[in-house]
Amino acid sequence: MAIEKYLAAGVRLGTRVSNAYLQRRGFVFSVRPDGLRILNLRKIDERIRIAAKMITMYDPERVVAYSAKPYGFKPVEMFCKFVKCKAITGRFIPGTFTNPNLNHYIETDLLISTDPKADTQAIEEAARMGIPVIALVDTDTPISYVDLIIPCNNKGRRSLALIYWLLTRQVLRIRGGELKENEDLPVQPEEFEVKASIEGVSQ
């Protein structure tokens, strides 16, 4: 992916608050004069590849991608459409991972969280059930119970669309011949994006 795409989508833009763990592990590349943290693009790319490899180790029917925030709804749905996993958007109903007696119970082996700050119910249930968690993590995101971090701007609609598009592409490239090594998805990252008219913002 050309660096211009990352920059245009604001993928590396963090916040003015920095998680000490991210700072120590080199996920934060620099700090702007206004205090905004800038994430390390090399680490973002590296973690997308690691996460994709991890995802391919599981039966897609038992992988759940979740977003409590509207910005993540379409990226999660498009990711699951291509990867064939289960998408959950909006409110996470208690017991979804923990209570087999409920109609909405889902047997899950892996959770992908769009924003742990908003997805707390899902992450807490995953932790109780021993379900590993991959999470998109901004510089101010809590990382309790997260097993694999993908550092990125997890607040902007363009950033979320591009991250999920890249993750989708990498999963399909790794899985048996669904995409060739240098082949892209049949849709552009914009197709993963929540439209500005819905959210009322430009980024």
N, C-alpha and C positions, 0 to 999 in steps of 0.2 A: 504494500500500500504506500503510495507516494506521501511524503511528509506533508505536502500541501493539504491533502485530505484530512489528516489529523488536525492540522492547525485550523482549517476552516470550520471543522466541527467542534472546536474547543475542547477536544478530548483531554488535553494535558492541563487544563485550567483547574486548579484546586481552589481552596478557600484561604482565608486568612488564619485559620486554625489548623495546626498540624499535629496529627497523631504521632507520638514519639516513636512508635515502632516503625512507621513508614519512613520517618526521617533517618532512623538508624540503619535501615536496610537499603537505603539508596533509592527509594521510590520517589522522593522529592528531589528534583534536579536543581532548582534554584528558588529564590524568593525575590519577587519584584519589589521595587521601591515602595509601592503601596501596600506591601505585606502579603500580596496574593502568592500562594505557593504554586509552583509550576512542576508538574509531574514529569518523570523520566520516560520519554517515548520508547526507549530501548526496553525498559522494564515492562511497559504496557504490552509491547509486541511479544516479549518473552513469556509473559504470563498468559496471554491469549493462547499461545501454542501449548503451554503446559495444561491449561484448563481444558482445551479441546481434546488433548490426549487422554486426560482423566475422564471426560464425558464419554468417550468412545469405549471405555472399559465397562460401561453399564448398559443394560437393556434399556433402550430409549423409552419403552413403555413404563419404566419405573424411575424415570428422571422427571423432576418437576422444576419448571422455571416460574418464578413468581415475582410480581411487582404490585406493591400496594399503591404506588403513585401513578397517576394517569400518564405521565411521560413515558413510563415503561410498558404500558399496555400493548401497544402495537409492536414494539421491538420483541417483547416476549412471545406474542402470538405468532409473529413471522418466524422467529427462531424455532418455535415448536412445530410450525407447519413444515419446515424443511427437515428438521432433525427427527421429527415424529415422536417428540416427548409431550408431556402434559403441561399446559399453560394454566396458571391461576393468576387472575388479576383482580384488583379491588380488595375488598375485605377478605381476610383469611379466617374461615370459620373454625373456631376452636374445636380440637379433636380430629382435624383432618388427617394428621399423621399418627395420632395417639389412641384413637378410640375405634376399634374395628366394628363396633356395634352401630355406628352412625352411617347413614346413607352416603354421606359425602366423604367417608374415609378413603384414603388413597394409600396403597402400599408403595412406599417410596424408598429408593436406595441412594438417591442423590438429589440435593436441593441446590438450585442456582438462584441466588438472591440479587435483585437489582439494586437495593439500598437497605443494608441491615438496620439503619436508623428507623426506617419505616416498616420493615418486614419483621419486626421483633417476634410476633406470635409464631410465625412459621419457623424462624430460626430457633426459638426456644423449644418448640416441639421437636424439631430435628435433633437438637442436642439431647433431649430426653430419650429419644429413640435410637441414638447412635448413628444418625444419618449424616454423612459428610456434607459440608456446605462450601460451595464456591460462591464468592460474592464480589460484586463491583463495589470498589471502595474508594471514596474520595478522601481528601486529606483530613477531614473532620469526622470520618465515619468510625463508630465503635466496631471493634473486630472480635468481640467475645464470641466464641463458638464457630468462628469462620476458619475453615481448614485451608482454603486457598484463596488468596487475594488477587483480584485483577484491578490494579490501580487505574483510576480514570475519573473524569468528571461524570458523576452519576446523577447529575441534576438537570443537565441540558438535554433537550429533545434530540438535537443533532448528534450529540456525543453518544447518547444511548443507542440511537439508531446505528451509528457506525460501529460501535463496540459489538453489538449483537450480530450485525452483518458479518464482521470479521470473524467472530466466534463461530457463526454458522458455517461460513466458508471453510474454516480450518477443520471443523468436525467432519464435514463432507469430504474434504481432501484426504483425511486420515482413514475414514471408513472405506471399505473395499470398493474402490473405483467409482464412487458417486460423483466425484469431481477429480479431474487431473490436477497434478501438482501446481500448474500455472493457470488453471482455469478458474474463472470467477462464477459467482452465482448468476442465474438468469435474470435477476433483478438488481437494480442499483440500491445503494444504501438508503436513498431517499424513500424507497418503498417500505422501509422499516420505520419510518419517521411519523410520529404524531404530528398532524398538521397544525400550523400556527393558529389557524382560525378556531381550532378546538381549544387550545390552551391559552390563546391570547398573548403569546410572547414570541420573540423571534429567535431565541437560542435554546 
